[in-house]
Amino acid sequence: MPEFPFPEGVEAQFRRLIHELATATLHRARFEPWEMEIMLDIESCHLTGPSRLRILRGYEKAVLEYLERGARLPFKLSAYLDSLKLKQGTAEAKLRKPPASDGPAKQRKRGRH
């Protein structure tokens, strides 16, 4: 069974990995298996353009919070993006749906005053 670094080591390695990916400066030849999984997942998400850096920074922040809560390894970017889509969908649903107290009858009464 492979040995994983202590959580503090994972946090530092993850920060380094994200920095290298954000600046496109991968100069090392050795990566931990979990780092390879993260890199492959990031590549499969096809991040391009100016939003790439913003997304990577948000992902980094979310993973660091996750590690601080006791996780041993980072989660994948694809999971982070899925959670953003879920949050966005929930927010959009709230915007589209009028509150129950503001039904059509109540809206008509307001218009008459």
Backbone atoms as SQL, in Angstrom:
CREATE TABLE atoms (id INTEGER PRIMARY KEY, chain TEXT, resi INTEGER, resn TEXT, atom TEXT, x REAL, y REAL, z REAL);
INSERT INTO atoms VALUES
  (1, 'A', 1, 'MET', 'N', 0.848, -1.179, 0.000),
  (2, 'A', 1, 'MET', 'CA', 0.000, 0.000, 0.000),
  (3, 'A', 1, 'MET', 'C', 0.893, 1.241, 0.000),
  (4, 'A', 2, 'PRO', 'N', 0.617, 2.221, -0.890),
  (5, 'A', 2, 'PRO', 'CA', 1.478, 3.399, -0.940),
  (6, 'A', 2, 'PRO', 'C', 1.289, 4.268, 0.293),
  (7, 'A', 3, 'GLU', 'N', 2.365, 4.896, 0.698),
  (8, 'A', 3, 'GLU', 'CA', 2.288, 5.802, 1.831),
  (9, 'A', 3, 'GLU', 'C', 1.957, 7.193, 1.331),
  (10, 'A', 4, 'PHE', 'N', 0.990, 7.820, 1.987),
  (11, 'A', 4, 'PHE', 'CA', 0.633, 9.178, 1.615),
  (12, 'A', 4, 'PHE', 'C', 1.307, 10.130, 2.579),
  (13, 'A', 5, 'PRO', 'N', 1.648, 11.316, 2.097),
  (14, 'A', 5, 'PRO', 'CA', 2.273, 12.289, 2.993),
  (15, 'A', 5, 'PRO', 'C', 1.289, 12.727, 4.074),
  (16, 'A', 6, 'PHE', 'N', 1.828, 13.331, 5.119),
  (17, 'A', 6, 'PHE', 'CA', 0.976, 13.873, 6.158),
  (18, 'A', 6, 'PHE', 'C', 0.096, 14.959, 5.543),
  (19, 'A', 7, 'PRO', 'N', -1.079, 15.217, 6.138),
  (20, 'A', 7, 'PRO', 'CA', -1.976, 16.230, 5.570),
  (21, 'A', 7, 'PRO', 'C', -1.307, 17.572, 5.303),
  (22, 'A', 8, 'GLU', 'N', -0.404, 18.010, 6.175),
  (23, 'A', 8, 'GLU', 'CA', 0.282, 19.280, 5.953),
  (24, 'A', 8, 'GLU', 'C', 1.109, 19.213, 4.668),
  (25, 'A', 9, 'GLY', 'N', 1.731, 18.054, 4.436),
  (26, 'A', 9, 'GLY', 'CA', 2.508, 17.863, 3.216),
  (27, 'A', 9, 'GLY', 'C', 1.627, 17.858, 1.987),
  (28, 'A', 10, 'VAL', 'N', 0.441, 17.291, 2.100),
  (29, 'A', 10, 'VAL', 'CA', -0.500, 17.270, 0.979),
  (30, 'A', 10, 'VAL', 'C', -0.925, 18.697, 0.658),
  (31, 'A', 11, 'GLU', 'N', -1.196, 19.472, 1.690),
  (32, 'A', 11, 'GLU', 'CA', -1.610, 20.861, 1.471),
  (33, 'A', 11, 'GLU', 'C', -0.523, 21.639, 0.728),
  (34, 'A', 12, 'ALA', 'N', 0.708, 21.519, 1.169),
  (35, 'A', 12, 'ALA', 'CA', 1.813, 22.228, 0.515),
  (36, 'A', 12, 'ALA', 'C', 2.010, 21.734, -0.919),
  (37, 'A', 13, 'GLN', 'N', 1.935, 20.426, -1.113),
  (38, 'A', 13, 'GLN', 'CA', 2.088, 19.870, -2.457),
  (39, 'A', 13, 'GLN', 'C', 0.957, 20.325, -3.365),
  (40, 'A', 14, 'PHE', 'N', -0.261, 20.378, -2.828),
  (41, 'A', 14, 'PHE', 'CA', -1.397, 20.802, -3.629),
  (42, 'A', 14, 'PHE', 'C', -1.245, 22.270, -4.034),
  (43, 'A', 15, 'ARG', 'N', -0.858, 23.114, -3.073),
  (44, 'A', 15, 'ARG', 'CA', -0.626, 24.539, -3.396),
  (45, 'A', 15, 'ARG', 'C', 0.418, 24.669, -4.505),
  (46, 'A', 16, 'ARG', 'N', 1.494, 23.917, -4.379),
  (47, 'A', 16, 'ARG', 'CA', 2.565, 23.966, -5.380),
  (48, 'A', 16, 'ARG', 'C', 2.043, 23.511, -6.746),
  (49, 'A', 17, 'LEU', 'N', 1.289, 22.429, -6.762),
  (50, 'A', 17, 'LEU', 'CA', 0.751, 21.906, -8.010),
  (51, 'A', 17, 'LEU', 'C', -0.153, 22.932, -8.689),
  (52, 'A', 18, 'ILE', 'N', -1.062, 23.531, -7.940),
  (53, 'A', 18, 'ILE', 'CA', -1.974, 24.521, -8.514),
  (54, 'A', 18, 'ILE', 'C', -1.192, 25.729, -9.016),
  (55, 'A', 19, 'HIS', 'N', -0.190, 26.156, -8.268),
  (56, 'A', 19, 'HIS', 'CA', 0.648, 27.280, -8.718),
  (57, 'A', 19, 'HIS', 'C', 1.341, 26.930, -10.038),
  (58, 'A', 20, 'GLU', 'N', 1.886, 25.736, -10.115),
  (59, 'A', 20, 'GLU', 'CA', 2.573, 25.307, -11.340),
  (60, 'A', 20, 'GLU', 'C', 1.598, 25.238, -12.515),
  (61, 'A', 21, 'LEU', 'N', 0.400, 24.736, -12.276),
  (62, 'A', 21, 'LEU', 'CA', -0.590, 24.639, -13.346),
  (63, 'A', 21, 'LEU', 'C', -1.105, 26.019, -13.757),
  (64, 'A', 22, 'ALA', 'N', -1.284, 26.903, -12.793),
  (65, 'A', 22, 'ALA', 'CA', -1.784, 28.249, -13.089),
  (66, 'A', 22, 'ALA', 'C', -0.761, 29.063, -13.878),
  (67, 'A', 23, 'THR', 'N', 0.506, 28.833, -13.595),
  (68, 'A', 23, 'THR', 'CA', 1.558, 29.602, -14.279),
  (69, 'A', 23, 'THR', 'C', 2.206, 28.827, -15.421),
  (70, 'A', 24, 'ALA', 'N', 1.720, 27.615, -15.655),
  (71, 'A', 24, 'ALA', 'CA', 2.253, 26.752, -16.729),
  (72, 'A', 24, 'ALA', 'C', 3.765, 26.552, -16.588),
  (73, 'A', 25, 'THR', 'N', 4.190, 26.254, -15.363),
  (74, 'A', 25, 'THR', 'CA', 5.613, 26.048, -15.098),
  (75, 'A', 25, 'THR', 'C', 5.856, 24.726, -14.376),
  (76, 'A', 26, 'LEU', 'N', 5.524, 23.623, -14.999),
  (77, 'A', 26, 'LEU', 'CA', 5.794, 22.304, -14.418),
  (78, 'A', 26, 'LEU', 'C', 7.242, 21.932, -14.739),
  (79, 'A', 27, 'HIS', 'N', 8.106, 22.058, -13.746),
  (80, 'A', 27, 'HIS', 'CA', 9.520, 21.773, -13.964),
  (81, 'A', 27, 'HIS', 'C', 9.998, 20.498, -13.294),
  (82, 'A', 28, 'ARG', 'N', 9.130, 19.825, -12.612),
  (83, 'A', 28, 'ARG', 'CA', 9.563, 18.598, -11.934),
  (84, 'A', 28, 'ARG', 'C', 9.146, 17.372, -12.734),
  (85, 'A', 29, 'ALA', 'N', 9.818, 16.290, -12.471),
  (86, 'A', 29, 'ALA', 'CA', 9.560, 15.058, -13.215),
  (87, 'A', 29, 'ALA', 'C', 8.831, 14.019, -12.371),
  (88, 'A', 30, 'ARG', 'N', 8.719, 14.247, -11.077),
  (89, 'A', 30, 'ARG', 'CA', 8.090, 13.263, -10.198),
  (90, 'A', 30, 'ARG', 'C', 6.840, 13.851, -9.561),
  (91, 'A', 31, 'PHE', 'N', 5.755, 13.092, -9.653),
  (92, 'A', 31, 'PHE', 'CA', 4.490, 13.503, -9.067),
  (93, 'A', 31, 'PHE', 'C', 3.917, 12.334, -8.276),
  (94, 'A', 32, 'GLU', 'N', 3.209, 12.670, -7.215),
  (95, 'A', 32, 'GLU', 'CA', 2.512, 11.651, -6.443),
  (96, 'A', 32, 'GLU', 'C', 1.328, 11.153, -7.287),
  (97, 'A', 33, 'PRO', 'N', 0.881, 9.915, -7.060),
  (98, 'A', 33, 'PRO', 'CA', -0.262, 9.396, -7.827),
  (99, 'A', 33, 'PRO', 'C', -1.494, 10.303, -7.757),
  (100, 'A', 34, 'TRP', 'N', -1.786, 10.866, -6.586),
  (101, 'A', 34, 'TRP', 'CA', -2.947, 11.736, -6.467),
  (102, 'A', 34, 'TRP', 'C', -2.752, 13.024, -7.272),
  (103, 'A', 35, 'GLU', 'N', -1.512, 13.489, -7.396),
  (104, 'A', 35, 'GLU', 'CA', -1.245, 14.681, -8.210),
  (105, 'A', 35, 'GLU', 'C', -1.499, 14.390, -9.689),
  (106, 'A', 36, 'MET', 'N', -1.114, 13.193, -10.112),
  (107, 'A', 36, 'MET', 'CA', -1.366, 12.801, -11.510),
  (108, 'A', 36, 'MET', 'C', -2.870, 12.747, -11.778),
  (109, 'A', 37, 'GLU', 'N', -3.624, 12.195, -10.843),
  (110, 'A', 37, 'GLU', 'CA', -5.077, 12.139, -11.006),
  (111, 'A', 37, 'GLU', 'C', -5.670, 13.543, -11.110),
  (112, 'A', 38, 'ILE', 'N', -5.189, 14.447, -10.270),
  (113, 'A', 38, 'ILE', 'CA', -5.663, 15.837, -10.296),
  (114, 'A', 38, 'ILE', 'C', -5.327, 16.476, -11.647),
  (115, 'A', 39, 'MET', 'N', -4.105, 16.294, -12.112),
  (116, 'A', 39, 'MET', 'CA', -3.698, 16.892, -13.394),
  (117, 'A', 39, 'MET', 'C', -4.519, 16.336, -14.556),
  (118, 'A', 40, 'LEU', 'N', -4.733, 15.036, -14.573),
  (119, 'A', 40, 'LEU', 'CA', -5.528, 14.427, -15.643),
  (120, 'A', 40, 'LEU', 'C', -6.976, 14.930, -15.596),
  (121, 'A', 41, 'ASP', 'N', -7.501, 15.063, -14.398),
  (122, 'A', 41, 'ASP', 'CA', -8.866, 15.558, -14.259),
  (123, 'A', 41, 'ASP', 'C', -8.964, 17.012, -14.722),
  (124, 'A', 42, 'ILE', 'N', -8.008, 17.837, -14.339),
  (125, 'A', 42, 'ILE', 'CA', -8.005, 19.242, -14.769),
  (126, 'A', 42, 'ILE', 'C', -7.938, 19.321, -16.289),
  (127, 'A', 43, 'GLU', 'N', -7.091, 18.500, -16.883),
  (128, 'A', 43, 'GLU', 'CA', -6.974, 18.475, -18.344),
  (129, 'A', 43, 'GLU', 'C', -8.292, 18.071, -18.991),
  (130, 'A', 44, 'SER', 'N', -8.987, 17.121, -18.395),
  (131, 'A', 44, 'SER', 'CA', -10.254, 16.646, -18.976),
  (132, 'A', 44, 'SER', 'C', -11.368, 17.680, -18.853),
  (133, 'A', 45, 'CYS', 'N', -11.203, 18.678, -17.982),
  (134, 'A', 45, 'CYS', 'CA', -12.224, 19.720, -17.808),
  (135, 'A', 45, 'CYS', 'C', -12.115, 20.819, -18.865),
  (136, 'A', 46, 'HIS', 'N', -11.044, 20.829, -19.626),
  (137, 'A', 46, 'HIS', 'CA', -10.847, 21.760, -20.747),
  (138, 'A', 46, 'HIS', 'C', -11.035, 23.221, -20.330),
  (139, 'A', 47, 'LEU', 'N', -10.318, 23.648, -19.308),
  (140, 'A', 47, 'LEU', 'CA', -10.380, 25.042, -18.883),
  (141, 'A', 47, 'LEU', 'C', -9.578, 25.897, -19.850),
  (142, 'A', 48, 'THR', 'N', -10.200, 26.941, -20.355),
  (143, 'A', 48, 'THR', 'CA', -9.500, 27.841, -21.275),
  (144, 'A', 48, 'THR', 'C', -9.890, 29.280, -20.974),
  (145, 'A', 49, 'GLY', 'N', -9.149, 30.173, -21.549),
  (146, 'A', 49, 'GLY', 'CA', -9.478, 31.587, -21.462),
  (147, 'A', 49, 'GLY', 'C', -9.227, 32.188, -20.095),
  (148, 'A', 50, 'PRO', 'N', -9.742, 33.391, -19.921),
  (149, 'A', 50, 'PRO', 'CA', -9.484, 34.130, -18.680),
  (150, 'A', 50, 'PRO', 'C', -10.117, 33.495, -17.442),
  (151, 'A', 51, 'SER', 'N', -11.145, 32.681, -17.616),
  (152, 'A', 51, 'SER', 'CA', -11.789, 32.073, -16.447),
  (153, 'A', 51, 'SER', 'C', -10.948, 30.947, -15.849),
  (154, 'A', 52, 'ARG', 'N', -9.966, 30.438, -16.589),
  (155, 'A', 52, 'ARG', 'CA', -9.136, 29.329, -16.108),
  (156, 'A', 52, 'ARG', 'C', -8.503, 29.643, -14.749),
  (157, 'A', 53, 'LEU', 'N', -7.853, 30.783, -14.652),
  (158, 'A', 53, 'LEU', 'CA', -7.170, 31.137, -13.412),
  (159, 'A', 53, 'LEU', 'C', -8.168, 31.345, -12.272),
  (160, 'A', 54, 'ARG', 'N', -9.290, 31.999, -12.556),
  (161, 'A', 54, 'ARG', 'CA', -10.320, 32.232, -11.540),
  (162, 'A', 54, 'ARG', 'C', -10.862, 30.903, -11.017),
  (163, 'A', 55, 'ILE', 'N', -11.113, 29.965, -11.914),
  (164, 'A', 55, 'ILE', 'CA', -11.640, 28.662, -11.518),
  (165, 'A', 55, 'ILE', 'C', -10.599, 27.894, -10.703),
  (166, 'A', 56, 'LEU', 'N', -9.356, 27.923, -11.146),
  (167, 'A', 56, 'LEU', 'CA', -8.296, 27.217, -10.397),
  (168, 'A', 56, 'LEU', 'C', -8.135, 27.794, -8.996),
  (169, 'A', 57, 'ARG', 'N', -8.233, 29.108, -8.855),
  (170, 'A', 57, 'ARG', 'CA', -8.092, 29.732, -7.528),
  (171, 'A', 57, 'ARG', 'C', -9.278, 29.351, -6.627),
  (172, 'A', 58, 'GLY', 'N', -10.475, 29.338, -7.185),
  (173, 'A', 58, 'GLY', 'CA', -11.640, 28.924, -6.399),
  (174, 'A', 58, 'GLY', 'C', -11.535, 27.469, -5.984),
  (175, 'A', 59, 'TYR', 'N', -11.070, 26.643, -6.913),
  (176, 'A', 59, 'TYR', 'CA', -10.865, 25.221, -6.637),
  (177, 'A', 59, 'TYR', 'C', -9.817, 25.040, -5.537),
  (178, 'A', 60, 'GLU', 'N', -8.720, 25.775, -5.648),
  (179, 'A', 60, 'GLU', 'CA', -7.663, 25.690, -4.639),
  (180, 'A', 60, 'GLU', 'C', -8.214, 26.046, -3.260),
  (181, 'A', 61, 'LYS', 'N', -8.963, 27.121, -3.178),
  (182, 'A', 61, 'LYS', 'CA', -9.532, 27.550, -1.897),
  (183, 'A', 61, 'LYS', 'C', -10.451, 26.478, -1.319),
  (184, 'A', 62, 'ALA', 'N', -11.311, 25.908, -2.169),
  (185, 'A', 62, 'ALA', 'CA', -12.249, 24.875, -1.706),
  (186, 'A', 62, 'ALA', 'C', -11.511, 23.637, -1.217),
  (187, 'A', 63, 'VAL', 'N', -10.479, 23.227, -1.939),
  (188, 'A', 63, 'VAL', 'CA', -9.715, 22.035, -1.538),
  (189, 'A', 63, 'VAL', 'C', -8.962, 22.295, -0.240),
  (190, 'A', 64, 'LEU', 'N', -8.369, 23.464, -0.087),
  (191, 'A', 64, 'LEU', 'CA', -7.632, 23.762, 1.145),
  (192, 'A', 64, 'LEU', 'C', -8.568, 23.746, 2.356),
  (193, 'A', 65, 'GLU', 'N', -9.780, 24.258, 2.189),
  (194, 'A', 65, 'GLU', 'CA', -10.761, 24.200, 3.278),
  (195, 'A', 65, 'GLU', 'C', -11.124, 22.748, 3.588),
  (196, 'A', 66, 'TYR', 'N', -11.255, 21.953, 2.541),
  (197, 'A', 66, 'TYR', 'CA', -11.569, 20.529, 2.676),
  (198, 'A', 66, 'TYR', 'C', -10.449, 19.806, 3.437),
  (199, 'A', 67, 'LEU', 'N', -9.203, 20.103, 3.101),
  (200, 'A', 67, 'LEU', 'CA', -8.069, 19.487, 3.782),
  (201, 'A', 67, 'LEU', 'C', -7.983, 19.941, 5.239),
  (202, 'A', 68, 'GLU', 'N', -8.305, 21.203, 5.491),
  (203, 'A', 68, 'GLU', 'CA', -8.275, 21.714, 6.863),
  (204, 'A', 68, 'GLU', 'C', -9.309, 21.023, 7.747),
  (205, 'A', 69, 'ARG', 'N', -10.390, 20.551, 7.126),
  (206, 'A', 69, 'ARG', 'CA', -11.425, 19.836, 7.891),
  (207, 'A', 69, 'ARG', 'C', -11.041, 18.380, 8.139),
  (208, 'A', 70, 'GLY', 'N', -9.865, 17.969, 7.661),
  (209, 'A', 70, 'GLY', 'CA', -9.388, 16.633, 7.989),
  (210, 'A', 70, 'GLY', 'C', -9.273, 15.648, 6.841),
  (211, 'A', 71, 'ALA', 'N', -9.592, 16.056, 5.632),
  (212, 'A', 71, 'ALA', 'CA', -9.459, 15.138, 4.496),
  (213, 'A', 71, 'ALA', 'C', -7.990, 14.820, 4.268),
  (214, 'A', 72, 'ARG', 'N', -7.727, 13.628, 3.772),
  (215, 'A', 72, 'ARG', 'CA', -6.333, 13.221, 3.538),
  (216, 'A', 72, 'ARG', 'C', -5.829, 13.627, 2.165),
  (217, 'A', 73, 'LEU', 'N', -6.726, 13.675, 1.181),
  (218, 'A', 73, 'LEU', 'CA', -6.334, 14.001, -0.190),
  (219, 'A', 73, 'LEU', 'C', -7.332, 14.967, -0.811),
  (220, 'A', 74, 'PRO', 'N', -6.892, 15.772, -1.783),
  (221, 'A', 74, 'PRO', 'CA', -7.797, 16.705, -2.461),
  (222, 'A', 74, 'PRO', 'C', -8.847, 15.986, -3.298),
  (223, 'A', 75, 'PHE', 'N', -9.969, 16.654, -3.511),
  (224, 'A', 75, 'PHE', 'CA', -10.967, 16.135, -4.445),
  (225, 'A', 75, 'PHE', 'C', -10.660, 16.696, -5.832),
  (226, 'A', 76, 'LYS', 'N', -11.309, 16.164, -6.847),
  (227, 'A', 76, 'LYS', 'CA', -11.001, 16.535, -8.227),
  (228, 'A', 76, 'LYS', 'C', -11.705, 17.824, -8.633),
  (229, 'A', 77, 'LEU', 'N', -11.127, 18.492, -9.622),
  (230, 'A', 77, 'LEU', 'CA', -11.711, 19.710, -10.160),
  (231, 'A', 77, 'LEU', 'C', -13.102, 19.444, -10.721),
  (232, 'A', 78, 'SER', 'N', -13.299, 18.316, -11.356),
  (233, 'A', 78, 'SER', 'CA', -14.613, 17.995, -11.926),
  (234, 'A', 78, 'SER', 'C', -15.690, 17.987, -10.845),
  (235, 'A', 79, 'ALA', 'N', -15.368, 17.507, -9.653),
  (236, 'A', 79, 'ALA', 'CA', -16.325, 17.520, -8.541),
  (237, 'A', 79, 'ALA', 'C', -16.618, 18.961, -8.114),
  (238, 'A', 80, 'TYR', 'N', -15.593, 19.800, -8.106),
  (239, 'A', 80, 'TYR', 'CA', -15.767, 21.217, -7.767),
  (240, 'A', 80, 'TYR', 'C', -16.677, 21.893, -8.787),
  (241, 'A', 81, 'LEU', 'N', -16.437, 21.641, -10.068),
  (242, 'A', 81, 'LEU', 'CA', -17.264, 22.247, -11.116),
  (243, 'A', 81, 'LEU', 'C', -18.705, 21.762, -11.024),
  (244, 'A', 82, 'ASP', 'N', -18.902, 20.482, -10.710),
  (245, 'A', 82, 'ASP', 'CA', -20.258, 19.956, -10.530),
  (246, 'A', 82, 'ASP', 'C', -20.962, 20.669, -9.381),
  (247, 'A', 83, 'SER', 'N', -20.239, 20.929, -8.296),
  (248, 'A', 83, 'SER', 'CA', -20.854, 21.614, -7.157),
  (249, 'A', 83, 'SER', 'C', -21.217, 23.052, -7.517),
  (250, 'A', 84, 'LEU', 'N', -20.397, 23.695, -8.358),
  (251, 'A', 84, 'LEU', 'CA', -20.725, 25.053, -8.805),
  (252, 'A', 84, 'LEU', 'C', -21.987, 25.054, -9.656),
  (253, 'A', 85, 'LYS', 'N', -22.115, 24.072, -10.539),
  (254, 'A', 85, 'LYS', 'CA', -23.312, 23.964, -11.382),
  (255, 'A', 85, 'LYS', 'C', -24.548, 23.740, -10.519),
  (256, 'A', 86, 'LEU', 'N', -24.413, 22.906, -9.501),
  (257, 'A', 86, 'LEU', 'CA', -25.534, 22.627, -8.606),
  (258, 'A', 86, 'LEU', 'C', -25.940, 23.892, -7.862),
  (259, 'A', 87, 'LYS', 'N', -24.953, 24.632, -7.332),
  (260, 'A', 87, 'LYS', 'CA', -25.244, 25.879, -6.624),
  (261, 'A', 87, 'LYS', 'C', -25.886, 26.892, -7.565),
  (262, 'A', 88, 'GLN', 'N', -25.372, 26.987, -8.786),
  (263, 'A', 88, 'GLN', 'CA', -25.905, 27.933, -9.757),
  (264, 'A', 88, 'GLN', 'C', -27.342, 27.571, -10.114),
  (265, 'A', 89, 'GLY', 'N', -27.606, 26.296, -10.315),
  (266, 'A', 89, 'GLY', 'CA', -28.960, 25.847, -10.625),
  (267, 'A', 89, 'GLY', 'C', -29.925, 26.150, -9.505),
  (268, 'A', 90, 'THR', 'N', -29.489, 25.979, -8.271),
  (269, 'A', 90, 'THR', 'CA', -30.339, 26.271, -7.118),
  (270, 'A', 90, 'THR', 'C', -30.625, 27.761, -7.036),
  (271, 'A', 91, 'ALA', 'N', -29.610, 28.585, -7.257),
  (272, 'A', 91, 'ALA', 'CA', -29.787, 30.037, -7.209),
  (273, 'A', 91, 'ALA', 'C', -30.724, 30.500, -8.324),
  (274, 'A', 92, 'GLU', 'N', -30.575, 29.945, -9.518),
  (275, 'A', 92, 'GLU', 'CA', -31.440, 30.316, -10.641),
  (276, 'A', 92, 'GLU', 'C', -32.879, 29.902, -10.366),
  (277, 'A', 93, 'ALA', 'N', -33.067, 28.750, -9.774),
  (278, 'A', 93, 'ALA', 'CA', -34.419, 28.285, -9.454),
  (279, 'A', 93, 'ALA', 'C', -35.085, 29.229, -8.454),
  (280, 'A', 94, 'LYS', 'N', -34.329, 29.710, -7.482),
  (281, 'A', 94, 'LYS', 'CA', -34.876, 30.642, -6.505),
  (282, 'A', 94, 'LYS', 'C', -35.265, 31.960, -7.164),
  (283, 'A', 95, 'LEU', 'N', -34.488, 32.398, -8.138),
  (284, 'A', 95, 'LEU', 'CA', -34.789, 33.649, -8.831),
  (285, 'A', 95, 'LEU', 'C', -36.040, 33.522, -9.709),
  (286, 'A', 96, 'ARG', 'N', -36.222, 32.377, -10.334),
  (287, 'A', 96, 'ARG', 'CA', -37.359, 32.172, -11.234),
  (288, 'A', 96, 'ARG', 'C', -38.664, 31.993, -10.491),
  (289, 'A', 97, 'LYS', 'N', -38.626, 31.392, -9.340),
  (290, 'A', 97, 'LYS', 'CA', -39.832, 31.010, -8.613),
  (291, 'A', 97, 'LYS', 'C', -40.213, 32.122, -7.627),
  (292, 'A', 98, 'PRO', 'N', -41.401, 32.730, -7.785),
  (293, 'A', 98, 'PRO', 'CA', -41.799, 33.767, -6.826),
  (294, 'A', 98, 'PRO', 'C', -42.080, 33.135, -5.468),
  (295, 'A', 99, 'PRO', 'N', -41.830, 33.867, -4.402),
  (296, 'A', 99, 'PRO', 'CA', -42.133, 33.330, -3.071),
  (297, 'A', 99, 'PRO', 'C', -43.613, 32.989, -2.954),
  (298, 'A', 100, 'ALA', 'N', -43.945, 32.019, -2.156),
  (299, 'A', 100, 'ALA', 'CA', -45.324, 31.566, -1.996),
  (300, 'A', 100, 'ALA', 'C', -46.227, 32.697, -1.515),
  (301, 'A', 101, 'SER', 'N', -45.731, 33.610, -0.701),
  (302, 'A', 101, 'SER', 'CA', -46.538, 34.704, -0.170),
  (303, 'A', 101, 'SER', 'C', -46.835, 35.762, -1.230),
  (304, 'A', 102, 'ASP', 'N', -46.112, 35.760, -2.343),
  (305, 'A', 102, 'ASP', 'CA', -46.332, 36.730, -3.410),
  (306, 'A', 102, 'ASP', 'C', -46.980, 36.074, -4.618),
  (307, 'A', 103, 'GLY', 'N', -48.005, 35.322, -4.393),
  (308, 'A', 103, 'GLY', 'CA', -48.711, 34.667, -5.483),
  (309, 'A', 103, 'GLY', 'C', -49.414, 35.690, -6.364),
  (310, 'A', 104, 'PRO', 'N', -50.041, 35.258, -7.463),
  (311, 'A', 104, 'PRO', 'CA', -50.695, 36.168, -8.401),
  (312, 'A', 104, 'PRO', 'C', -51.773, 37.032, -7.757),
  (313, 'A', 105, 'ALA', 'N', -52.546, 36.495, -6.812),
  (314, 'A', 105, 'ALA', 'CA', -53.611, 37.274, -6.176),
  (315, 'A', 105, 'ALA', 'C', -53.035, 38.450, -5.399),
  (316, 'A', 106, 'LYS', 'N', -51.978, 38.217, -4.668),
  (317, 'A', 106, 'LYS', 'CA', -51.363, 39.275, -3.873),
  (318, 'A', 106, 'LYS', 'C', -50.745, 40.330, -4.783),
  (319, 'A', 107, 'GLN', 'N', -50.155, 39.913, -5.899),
  (320, 'A', 107, 'GLN', 'CA', -49.553, 40.856, -6.842),
  (321, 'A', 107, 'GLN', 'C', -50.631, 41.748, -7.457),
  (322, 'A', 108, 'ARG', 'N', -51.823, 41.199, -7.769),
  (323, 'A', 108, 'ARG', 'CA', -52.915, 41.997, -8.339),
  (324, 'A', 108, 'ARG', 'C', -53.405, 43.035, -7.334),
  (325, 'A', 109, 'LYS', 'N', -53.502, 42.666, -6.050),
  (326, 'A', 109, 'LYS', 'CA', -53.956, 43.603, -5.038),
  (327, 'A', 109, 'LYS', 'C', -53.014, 44.785, -4.932),
  (328, 'A', 110, 'ARG', 'N', -51.715, 44.523, -5.019),
  (329, 'A', 110, 'ARG', 'CA', -50.739, 45.603, -4.931),
  (330, 'A', 110, 'ARG', 'C', -50.910, 46.587, -6.089),
  (331, 'A', 111, 'GLY', 'N', -51.212, 46.065, -7.252),
  (332, 'A', 111, 'GLY', 'CA', -51.347, 46.904, -8.426),
  (333, 'A', 111, 'GLY', 'C', -52.548, 47.839, -8.344),
  (334, 'A', 112, 'ARG', 'N', -53.560, 47.487, -7.578),
  (335, 'A', 112, 'ARG', 'CA', -54.783, 48.310, -7.471),
  (336, 'A', 112, 'ARG', 'C', -54.614, 49.488, -6.512),
  (337, 'A', 113, 'HIS', 'N', -53.696, 49.394, -5.583),
  (338, 'A', 113, 'HIS', 'CA', -53.540, 50.464, -4.592),
  (339, 'A', 113, 'HIS', 'C', -52.824, 51.625, -5.131);
